[in-house]
Amino acid sequence: QVQLVESGGGLVQPGGSLRLSCEASGRIFRIWNMAWYRQAPGKQRDMVASITSRGSTNYADSVKGRFTISRDNAKNTVYLQMNSLKPEDTAVYYCNADVDMSIATMPSTYWGQGTQVTVSS
């Protein structure tokens, strides 16, 4: 099994910054894509940012220019730096990863438990 654990969420004022982290552990041979999703009450879960194993990134239009996704392959960890936060960014943020458990298997998708981010004055 593979586990993803997010951390770094909390309460911040509009215009503030927050940095989320997500560490993968367990039976890991290779991690391909990693991504951050978010879900607000009554809304569907949407992708915020993604990053390939080689560092290619993609962002939702709503966060482009404000959020930065990065990863440390040696630590099996992905980060999300969030700047210029807005009340509309309030949501539970989830980590996602595509993981190979061995050289002979196809990748499977795993999710973290989520971390709450609240932007309010």
N, CA, C and O atoms as a GROMACS GRO file, in nm:
protein
  484
    1GLN      N    1   0.083  -0.120   0.000
    1GLN     CA    2   0.000   0.000   0.000
    1GLN      C    3   0.086   0.126   0.000
    1GLN      O    4   0.203   0.123   0.039
    2VAL      N    5   0.026   0.236  -0.044
    2VAL     CA    6   0.090   0.366  -0.047
    2VAL      C    7   0.004   0.463   0.031
    2VAL      O    8  -0.119   0.463   0.018
    3GLN      N    9   0.067   0.547   0.111
    3GLN     CA   10  -0.004   0.649   0.187
    3GLN      C   11   0.047   0.787   0.149
    3GLN      O   12   0.167   0.806   0.130
    4LEU      N   13  -0.045   0.883   0.139
    4LEU     CA   14  -0.011   1.022   0.115
    4LEU      C   15  -0.061   1.104   0.233
    4LEU      O   16  -0.178   1.094   0.270
    5VAL      N   17   0.026   1.184   0.293
    5VAL     CA   18  -0.010   1.263   0.409
    5VAL      C   19   0.018   1.410   0.382
    5VAL      O   20   0.132   1.449   0.360
    6GLU      N   21  -0.089   1.493   0.384
    6GLU     CA   22  -0.076   1.636   0.363
    6GLU      C   23  -0.056   1.708   0.496
    6GLU      O   24  -0.097   1.659   0.601
    7SER      N   25   0.006   1.826   0.489
    7SER     CA   26   0.022   1.911   0.606
    7SER      C   27   0.041   2.055   0.561
    7SER      O   28   0.069   2.080   0.443
    8GLY      N   29   0.026   2.149   0.653
    8GLY     CA   30   0.052   2.289   0.624
    8GLY      C   31  -0.071   2.376   0.610
    8GLY      O   32  -0.058   2.498   0.593
    9GLY      N   33  -0.190   2.318   0.617
    9GLY     CA   34  -0.311   2.398   0.607
    9GLY      C   35  -0.334   2.482   0.732
    9GLY      O   36  -0.267   2.463   0.834
   10GLY      N   37  -0.429   2.575   0.722
   10GLY     CA   38  -0.459   2.661   0.836
   10GLY      C   39  -0.543   2.780   0.797
   10GLY      O   40  -0.599   2.785   0.687
   11LEU      N   41  -0.552   2.877   0.888
   11LEU     CA   42  -0.629   3.000   0.868
   11LEU      C   43  -0.534   3.115   0.837
   11LEU      O   44  -0.441   3.141   0.913
   12VAL      N   45  -0.560   3.185   0.726
   12VAL     CA   46  -0.480   3.301   0.688
   12VAL      C   47  -0.571   3.413   0.641
   12VAL      O   48  -0.684   3.388   0.599
   13GLN      N   49  -0.521   3.537   0.648
   13GLN     CA   50  -0.596   3.652   0.600
   13GLN      C   51  -0.581   3.667   0.449
   13GLN      O   52  -0.483   3.620   0.391
   14PRO      N   53  -0.678   3.733   0.384
   14PRO     CA   54  -0.664   3.759   0.240
   14PRO      C   55  -0.532   3.829   0.211
   14PRO      O   56  -0.492   3.921   0.283
   15GLY      N   57  -0.464   3.786   0.104
   15GLY     CA   58  -0.335   3.840   0.069
   15GLY      C   59  -0.219   3.767   0.132
   15GLY      O   60  -0.104   3.791   0.097
   16GLY      N   61  -0.247   3.677   0.224
   16GLY     CA   62  -0.143   3.602   0.292
   16GLY      C   63  -0.093   3.485   0.211
   16GLY      O   64  -0.136   3.462   0.098
   17SER      N   65   0.001   3.411   0.271
   17SER     CA   66   0.063   3.298   0.205
   17SER      C   67   0.059   3.174   0.293
   17SER      O   68   0.050   3.183   0.415
   18LEU      N   69   0.065   3.059   0.227
   18LEU     CA   70   0.064   2.931   0.296
   18LEU      C   71   0.138   2.830   0.209
   18LEU      O   72   0.132   2.838   0.087
   19ARG      N   73   0.208   2.737   0.272
   19ARG     CA   74   0.278   2.633   0.197
   19ARG      C   75   0.232   2.495   0.243
   19ARG      O   76   0.246   2.459   0.360
   20LEU      N   77   0.176   2.419   0.150
   20LEU     CA   78   0.131   2.284   0.177
   20LEU      C   79   0.238   2.183   0.136
   20LEU      O   80   0.314   2.207   0.043
   21SER      N   81   0.243   2.071   0.205
   21SER     CA   82   0.333   1.963   0.169
   21SER      C   83   0.258   1.831   0.173
   21SER      O   84   0.159   1.816   0.244
   22CYS      N   85   0.307   1.735   0.095
   22CYS     CA   86   0.247   1.602   0.090
   22CYS      C   87   0.358   1.501   0.071
   22CYS      O   88   0.431   1.505  -0.029
   23GLU      N   89   0.372   1.409   0.166
   23GLU     CA   90   0.475   1.307   0.160
   23GLU      C   91   0.414   1.170   0.132
   23GLU      O   92   0.320   1.129   0.200
   24ALA      N   93   0.467   1.100   0.033
   24ALA     CA   94   0.424   0.965   0.000
   24ALA      C   95   0.514   0.863   0.070
   24ALA      O   96   0.635   0.882   0.076
   25SER      N   97   0.454   0.757   0.121
   25SER     CA   98   0.530   0.652   0.187
   25SER      C   99   0.468   0.516   0.157
   25SER      O  100   0.355   0.508   0.109
   26GLY      N  101   0.543   0.409   0.186
   26GLY     CA  102   0.495   0.275   0.161
   26GLY      C  103   0.575   0.205   0.053
   26GLY      O  104   0.694   0.231   0.036
   27ARG      N  105   0.508   0.116  -0.019
   27ARG     CA  106   0.574   0.039  -0.124
   27ARG      C  107   0.579   0.123  -0.252
   27ARG      O  108   0.484   0.126  -0.329
   28ILE      N  109   0.690   0.192  -0.272
   28ILE     CA  110   0.706   0.284  -0.385
   28ILE      C  111   0.828   0.246  -0.468
   28ILE      O  112   0.940   0.239  -0.417
   29PHE      N  113   0.804   0.222  -0.596
   29PHE     CA  114   0.913   0.202  -0.690
   29PHE      C  115   0.938   0.329  -0.770
   29PHE      O  116   1.052   0.372  -0.788
   30ARG      N  117   0.830   0.390  -0.817
   30ARG     CA  118   0.840   0.511  -0.897
   30ARG      C  119   0.711   0.592  -0.884
   30ARG      O  120   0.602   0.536  -0.894
   31ILE      N  121   0.724   0.723  -0.862
   31ILE     CA  122   0.610   0.812  -0.861
   31ILE      C  123   0.611   0.892  -0.990
   31ILE      O  124   0.709   0.960  -1.022
   32TRP      N  125   0.501   0.884  -1.065
   32TRP     CA  126   0.488   0.957  -1.190
   32TRP      C  127   0.431   1.096  -1.162
   32TRP      O  128   0.499   1.179  -1.103
   33ASN      N  129   0.309   1.122  -1.203
   33ASN     CA  130   0.250   1.254  -1.180
   33ASN      C  131   0.209   1.272  -1.034
   33ASN      O  132   0.166   1.177  -0.968
   34MET      N  133   0.222   1.395  -0.984
   34MET     CA  134   0.169   1.434  -0.855
   34MET      C  135   0.087   1.561  -0.877
   34MET      O  136   0.117   1.640  -0.966
   35ALA      N  137  -0.016   1.580  -0.795
   35ALA     CA  138  -0.104   1.694  -0.816
   35ALA      C  139  -0.171   1.736  -0.686
   35ALA      O  140  -0.177   1.660  -0.589
   36TRP      N  141  -0.222   1.860  -0.687
   36TRP     CA  142  -0.305   1.912  -0.579
   36TRP      C  143  -0.444   1.940  -0.632
   36TRP      O  144  -0.460   2.002  -0.738
   37TYR      N  145  -0.545   1.893  -0.560
   37TYR     CA  146  -0.685   1.921  -0.589
   37TYR      C  147  -0.744   1.996  -0.470
   37TYR      O  148  -0.687   1.995  -0.361
   38ARG      N  149  -0.857   2.060  -0.492
   38ARG     CA  150  -0.928   2.123  -0.381
   38ARG      C  151  -1.078   2.108  -0.399
   38ARG      O  152  -1.129   2.096  -0.510
   39GLN      N  153  -1.148   2.108  -0.286
   39GLN     CA  154  -1.293   2.092  -0.287
   39GLN      C  155  -1.355   2.180  -0.179
   39GLN      O  156  -1.327   2.164  -0.060
   40ALA      N  157  -1.439   2.273  -0.221
   40ALA     CA  158  -1.514   2.359  -0.130
   40ALA      C  159  -1.650   2.295  -0.103
   40ALA      O  160  -1.696   2.213  -0.183
   41PRO      N  161  -1.716   2.331   0.009
   41PRO     CA  162  -1.848   2.274   0.040
   41PRO      C  163  -1.947   2.294  -0.074
   41PRO      O  164  -1.962   2.405  -0.125
   42GLY      N  165  -2.014   2.187  -0.115
   42GLY     CA  166  -2.112   2.194  -0.222
   42GLY      C  167  -2.054   2.199  -0.362
   42GLY      O  168  -2.130   2.208  -0.459
   43LYS      N  169  -1.922   2.192  -0.374
   43LYS     CA  170  -1.856   2.198  -0.504
   43LYS      C  171  -1.786   2.066  -0.535
   43LYS      O  172  -1.758   1.987  -0.444
   44GLN      N  173  -1.756   2.042  -0.662
   44GLN     CA  174  -1.682   1.924  -0.702
   44GLN      C  175  -1.534   1.944  -0.675
   44GLN      O  176  -1.487   2.056  -0.656
   45ARG      N  177  -1.462   1.834  -0.674
   45ARG     CA  178  -1.318   1.839  -0.652
   45ARG      C  179  -1.248   1.873  -0.784
   45ARG      O  180  -1.264   1.802  -0.883
   46ASP      N  181  -1.172   1.982  -0.785
   46ASP     CA  182  -1.106   2.029  -0.906
   46ASP      C  183  -0.954   2.029  -0.890
   46ASP      O  184  -0.903   2.050  -0.780
   47MET      N  185  -0.884   2.005  -1.000
   47MET     CA  186  -0.738   2.008  -0.997
   47MET      C  187  -0.689   2.152  -0.989
   47MET      O  188  -0.736   2.239  -1.063
   48VAL      N  189  -0.594   2.176  -0.901
   48VAL     CA  190  -0.534   2.307  -0.883
   48VAL      C  191  -0.402   2.317  -0.959
   48VAL      O  192  -0.378   2.414  -1.030
   49ALA      N  193  -0.318   2.216  -0.943
   49ALA     CA  194  -0.186   2.215  -1.006
   49ALA      C  195  -0.136   2.072  -1.016
   49ALA      O  196  -0.171   1.988  -0.932
   50SER      N  197  -0.055   2.044  -1.116
   50SER     CA  198   0.004   1.912  -1.133
   50SER      C  199   0.149   1.925  -1.175
   50SER      O  200   0.190   2.028  -1.227
   51ILE      N  201   0.225   1.818  -1.152
   51ILE     CA  202   0.366   1.818  -1.188
   51ILE      C  203   0.408   1.676  -1.224
   51ILE      O  204   0.373   1.582  -1.154
   52THR      N  205   0.482   1.662  -1.334
   52THR     CA  206   0.529   1.531  -1.377
   52THR      C  207   0.655   1.493  -1.301
   52THR      O  208   0.710   1.574  -1.226
   53SER      N  209   0.700   1.369  -1.322
   53SER     CA  210   0.820   1.322  -1.254
   53SER      C  211   0.944   1.400  -1.296
   53SER      O  212   1.043   1.403  -1.224
   54ARG      N  213   0.938   1.463  -1.414
   54ARG     CA  214   1.051   1.540  -1.463
   54ARG      C  215   1.036   1.690  -1.440
   54ARG      O  216   1.122   1.768  -1.482
   55GLY      N  217   0.928   1.732  -1.372
   55GLY     CA  218   0.915   1.870  -1.333
   55GLY      C  219   0.828   1.959  -1.419
   55GLY      O  220   0.821   2.079  -1.394
   56SER      N  221   0.762   1.905  -1.520
   56SER     CA  222   0.671   1.984  -1.602
   56SER      C  223   0.544   2.013  -1.523
   56SER      O  224   0.486   1.922  -1.463
   57THR      N  225   0.499   2.140  -1.522
   57THR     CA  226   0.387   2.181  -1.438
   57THR      C  227   0.267   2.230  -1.519
   57THR      O  228   0.281   2.270  -1.634
   58ASN      N  229   0.150   2.227  -1.455
   58ASN     CA  230   0.027   2.277  -1.513
   58ASN      C  231  -0.059   2.333  -1.401
   58ASN      O  232  -0.062   2.277  -1.291
   59TYR      N  233  -0.131   2.445  -1.428
   59TYR     CA  234  -0.209   2.512  -1.327
   59TYR      C  235  -0.349   2.544  -1.375
   59TYR      O  236  -0.371   2.568  -1.494
   60ALA      N  237  -0.444   2.545  -1.281
   60ALA     CA  238  -0.577   2.595  -1.310
   60ALA      C  239  -0.568   2.746  -1.332
   60ALA      O  240  -0.485   2.813  -1.270
   61ASP      N  241  -0.652   2.800  -1.420
   61ASP     CA  242  -0.649   2.943  -1.449
   61ASP      C  243  -0.670   3.028  -1.324
   61ASP      O  244  -0.614   3.138  -1.313
   62SER      N  245  -0.749   2.980  -1.230
   62SER     CA  246  -0.783   3.057  -1.112
   62SER      C  247  -0.666   3.079  -1.017
   62SER      O  248  -0.670   3.169  -0.933
   63VAL      N  249  -0.560   2.998  -1.029
   63VAL     CA  250  -0.446   3.010  -0.939
   63VAL      C  251  -0.317   3.044  -1.011
   63VAL      O  252  -0.214   3.066  -0.947
   64LYS      N  253  -0.321   3.050  -1.142
   64LYS     CA  254  -0.201   3.077  -1.221
   64LYS      C  255  -0.141   3.212  -1.182
   64LYS      O  256  -0.211   3.314  -1.177
   65GLY      N  257  -0.011   3.213  -1.156
   65GLY     CA  258   0.057   3.334  -1.115
   65GLY      C  259   0.061   3.354  -0.966
   65GLY      O  260   0.139   3.437  -0.918
   66ARG      N  261  -0.020   3.281  -0.890
   66ARG     CA  262  -0.024   3.293  -0.745
   66ARG      C  263   0.028   3.169  -0.674
   66ARG      O  264   0.092   3.179  -0.569
   67PHE      N  265   0.003   3.051  -0.731
   67PHE     CA  266   0.043   2.924  -0.670
   67PHE      C  267   0.160   2.865  -0.747
   67PHE      O  268   0.172   2.885  -0.868
   68THR      N  269   0.247   2.793  -0.677
   68THR     CA  270   0.359   2.724  -0.739
   68THR      C  271   0.368   2.582  -0.685
   68THR      O  272   0.377   2.562  -0.564
   69ILE      N  273   0.367   2.483  -0.774
   69ILE     CA  274   0.383   2.343  -0.734
   69ILE      C  275   0.527   2.300  -0.759
   69ILE      O  276   0.588   2.339  -0.860
   70SER      N  277   0.582   2.222  -0.669
   70SER     CA  278   0.718   2.170  -0.683
   70SER      C  279   0.726   2.033  -0.617
   70SER      O  280   0.635   1.994  -0.544
   71ARG      N  281   0.835   1.961  -0.642
   71ARG     CA  282   0.851   1.828  -0.582
   71ARG      C  283   0.996   1.798  -0.553
   71ARG      O  284   1.087   1.852  -0.616
   72ASP      N  285   1.017   1.711  -0.455
   72ASP     CA  286   1.148   1.662  -0.419
   72ASP      C  287   1.141   1.510  -0.434
   72ASP      O  288   1.091   1.442  -0.345
   73ASN      N  289   1.192   1.459  -0.544
   73ASN     CA  290   1.180   1.316  -0.573
   73ASN      C  291   1.254   1.229  -0.471
   73ASN      O  292   1.211   1.118  -0.441
   74ALA      N  293   1.365   1.279  -0.417
   74ALA     CA  294   1.441   1.204  -0.317
   74ALA      C  295   1.361   1.186  -0.189
   74ALA      O  296   1.382   1.089  -0.116
   75LYS      N  297   1.268   1.279  -0.160
   75LYS     CA  298   1.186   1.272  -0.040
   75LYS      C  299   1.044   1.226  -0.067
   75LYS      O  300   0.964   1.218   0.026
   76ASN      N  301   1.012   1.194  -0.193
   76ASN     CA  302   0.877   1.153  -0.231
   76ASN      C  303   0.773   1.255  -0.183
   76ASN      O  304   0.667   1.218  -0.133
   77THR      N  305   0.806   1.382  -0.200
   77THR     CA  306   0.723   1.489  -0.146
   77THR      C  307   0.690   1.592  -0.254
   77THR      O  308   0.774   1.627  -0.336
   78VAL      N  309   0.566   1.641  -0.251
   78VAL     CA  310   0.522   1.748  -0.340
   78VAL      C  311   0.476   1.865  -0.254
   78VAL      O  312   0.421   1.845  -0.146
   79TYR      N  313   0.499   1.988  -0.302
   79TYR     CA  314   0.466   2.108  -0.228
   79TYR      C  315   0.373   2.197  -0.310
   79TYR      O  316   0.370   2.188  -0.433
   80LEU      N  317   0.298   2.282  -0.241
   80LEU     CA  318   0.217   2.383  -0.306
   80LEU      C  319   0.236   2.514  -0.230
   80LEU      O  320   0.186   2.529  -0.119
   81GLN      N  321   0.308   2.608  -0.291
   81GLN     CA  322   0.326   2.740  -0.234
   81GLN      C  323   0.211   2.827  -0.281
   81GLN      O  324   0.193   2.846  -0.402
   82MET      N  325   0.134   2.882  -0.187
   82MET     CA  326   0.016   2.962  -0.219
   82MET      C  327   0.038   3.105  -0.171
   82MET      O  328   0.054   3.129  -0.052
   83ASN      N  329   0.040   3.199  -0.265
   83ASN     CA  330   0.058   3.340  -0.234
   83ASN      C  331  -0.066   3.420  -0.276
   83ASN      O  332  -0.148   3.371  -0.354
   84SER      N  333  -0.077   3.542  -0.224
   84SER     CA  334  -0.189   3.630  -0.258
   84SER      C  335  -0.323   3.558  -0.244
   84SER      O  336  -0.407   3.562  -0.334
   85LEU      N  337  -0.341   3.492  -0.132
   85LEU     CA  338  -0.460   3.409  -0.112
   85LEU      C  339  -0.588   3.493  -0.106
   85LEU      O  340  -0.588   3.605  -0.054
   86LYS      N  341  -0.695   3.437  -0.160
   86LYS     CA  342  -0.826   3.500  -0.165
   86LYS      C  343  -0.927   3.414  -0.090
   86LYS      O  344  -0.906   3.294  -0.074
   87PRO      N  345  -1.037   3.475  -0.042
   87PRO     CA  346  -1.141   3.395   0.024
   87PRO      C  347  -1.191   3.280  -0.063
   87PRO      O  348  -1.230   3.175  -0.011
   88GLU      N  349  -1.191   3.297  -0.195
   88GLU     CA  350  -1.236   3.194  -0.287
   88GLU      C  351  -1.144   3.072  -0.288
   88GLU      O  352  -1.182   2.967  -0.341
   89ASP      N  353  -1.024   3.084  -0.231
   89ASP     CA  354  -0.932   2.972  -0.223
   89ASP      C  355  -0.965   2.879  -0.106
   89ASP      O  356  -0.906   2.772  -0.095
   90THR      N  357  -1.058   2.918  -0.022
   90THR     CA  358  -1.097   2.836   0.093
   90THR      C  359  -1.152   2.702   0.047
   90THR      O  360  -1.247   2.697  -0.032
   91ALA      N  361  -1.092   2.593   0.095
   91ALA     CA  362  -1.132   2.459   0.055
   91ALA      C  363  -1.047   2.357   0.130
   91ALA      O  364  -0.952   2.392   0.199
   92VAL      N  365  -1.085   2.230   0.115
   92VAL     CA  366  -0.999   2.121   0.159
   92VAL      C  367  -0.909   2.087   0.042
   92VAL      O  368  -0.957   2.062  -0.068
   93TYR      N  369  -0.779   2.086   0.065
   93TYR     CA  370  -0.682   2.057  -0.039
   93TYR      C  371  -0.632   1.914  -0.027
   93TYR      O  372  -0.592   1.869   0.081
   94TYR      N  373  -0.636   1.841  -0.139
   94TYR     CA  374  -0.599   1.700  -0.143
   94TYR      C  375  -0.478   1.676  -0.231
   94TYR      O  376  -0.465   1.736  -0.339
   95CYS      N  377  -0.390   1.590  -0.186
   95CYS     CA  378  -0.274   1.547  -0.263
   95CYS      C  379  -0.310   1.423  -0.344
   95CYS      O  380  -0.385   1.337  -0.298
   96ASN      N  381  -0.256   1.414  -0.465
   96ASN     CA  382  -0.281   1.300  -0.554
   96ASN      C  383  -0.149   1.256  -0.617
   96ASN      O  384  -0.065   1.339  -0.650
   97ALA      N  385  -0.132   1.124  -0.634
   97ALA     CA  386  -0.009   1.073  -0.695
   97ALA      C  387  -0.036   0.943  -0.770
   97ALA      O  388  -0.116   0.860  -0.726
   98ASP      N  389   0.033   0.926  -0.882
   98ASP     CA  390   0.032   0.801  -0.959
   98ASP      C  391   0.160   0.727  -0.924
   98ASP      O  392   0.270   0.777  -0.948
   99VAL      N  393   0.147   0.605  -0.868
   99VAL     CA  394   0.260   0.534  -0.811
   99VAL      C  395   0.275   0.393  -0.869
   99VAL      O  396   0.177   0.319  -0.878
  100ASP      N  397   0.398   0.357  -0.908
  100ASP     CA  398   0.435   0.220  -0.941
  100ASP      C  399   0.490   0.155  -0.815
  100ASP      O  400   0.579   0.210  -0.751
  101MET      N  401   0.439   0.036  -0.779
  101MET     CA  402   0.488  -0.035  -0.661
  101MET      C  403   0.607  -0.125  -0.692
  101MET      O  404   0.682  -0.161  -0.602
  102SER      N  405   0.625  -0.162  -0.819
  102SER     CA  406   0.739  -0.243  -0.860
  102SER      C  407   0.766  -0.219  -1.007
  102SER      O  408   0.689  -0.151  -1.075
  103ILE      N  409   0.877  -0.273  -1.057
  103ILE     CA  410   0.914  -0.257  -1.197
  103ILE      C  411   0.819  -0.331  -1.290
  103ILE      O  412   0.814  -0.302  -1.410
  104ALA      N  413   0.742  -0.427  -1.237
  104ALA     CA  414   0.654  -0.511  -1.318
  104ALA      C  415   0.508  -0.469  -1.316
  104ALA      O  416   0.425  -0.534  -1.381
  105THR      N  417   0.473  -0.362  -1.246
  105THR     CA  418   0.334  -0.321  -1.232
  105THR      C  419   0.304  -0.189  -1.302
  105THR      O  420   0.393  -0.107  -1.327
  106MET      N  421   0.175  -0.170  -1.331
  106MET     CA  422   0.128  -0.042  -1.384
  106MET      C  423   0.098   0.050  -1.266
  106MET      O  424   0.073   0.003  -1.155
  107PRO      N  425   0.100   0.182  -1.289
  107PRO     CA  426   0.076   0.274  -1.177
  107PRO      C  427  -0.069   0.274  -1.130
  107PRO      O  428  -0.162   0.249  -1.208
  108SER      N  429  -0.087   0.304  -1.002
  108SER     CA  430  -0.218   0.322  -0.942
  108SER      C  431  -0.226   0.462  -0.884
  108SER      O  432  -0.125   0.522  -0.849
  109THR      N  433  -0.349   0.515  -0.872
  109THR     CA  434  -0.370   0.649  -0.820
  109THR      C  435  -0.405   0.645  -0.672
  109THR      O  436  -0.486   0.563  -0.629
  110TYR      N  437  -0.342   0.733  -0.594
  110TYR     CA  438  -0.365   0.743  -0.450
  110TYR      C  439  -0.400   0.886  -0.412
  110TYR      O  440  -0.360   0.981  -0.478
  111TRP      N  441  -0.476   0.898  -0.302
  111TRP     CA  442  -0.519   1.028  -0.250
  111TRP      C  443  -0.481   1.044  -0.104
  111TRP      O  444  -0.479   0.947  -0.029
  112GLY      N  445  -0.449   1.167  -0.065
  112GLY     CA  446  -0.428   1.198   0.074
  112GLY      C  447  -0.559   1.224   0.145
  112GLY      O  448  -0.665   1.221   0.082
  113GLN      N  449  -0.553   1.248   0.275
  113GLN     CA  450  -0.674   1.267   0.355
  113GLN      C  451  -0.730   1.409   0.346
  113GLN      O  452  -0.844   1.433   0.385
  114GLY      N  453  -0.651   1.502   0.298
  114GLY     CA  454  -0.693   1.640   0.284
  114GLY      C  455  -0.649   1.727   0.399
  114GLY      O  456  -0.636   1.680   0.512
  115THR      N  457  -0.626   1.856   0.370
  115THR     CA  458  -0.592   1.954   0.473
  115THR      C  459  -0.672   2.081   0.446
  115THR      O  460  -0.682   2.126   0.332
  116GLN      N  461  -0.730   2.138   0.552
  116GLN     CA  462  -0.818   2.254   0.539
  116GLN      C  463  -0.739   2.382   0.523
  116GLN      O  464  -0.646   2.409   0.599
  117VAL      N  465  -0.777   2.462   0.424
  117VAL     CA  466  -0.722   2.596   0.405
  117VAL      C  467  -0.839   2.695   0.412
  117VAL      O  468  -0.934   2.685   0.334
  118THR      N  469  -0.831   2.790   0.505
  118THR     CA  470  -0.936   2.890   0.520
  118THR      C  471  -0.875   3.029   0.506
  118THR      O  472  -0.782   3.064   0.578
  119VAL      N  473  -0.929   3.108   0.414
  119VAL     CA  474  -0.882   3.244   0.390
  119VAL      C  475  -0.994   3.339   0.430
  119VAL      O  476  -1.098   3.345   0.364
  120SER      N  477  -0.974   3.412   0.539
  120SER     CA  478  -1.079   3.498   0.593
  120SER      C  479  -1.020   3.610   0.676
  120SER      O  480  -0.916   3.592   0.741
  121SER      N  481  -1.085   3.726   0.675
  121SER     CA  482  -1.045   3.839   0.758
  121SER      C  483  -1.135   3.852   0.880
  121SER      O  484  -1.115   3.943   0.961
   0.00000   0.00000   0.00000
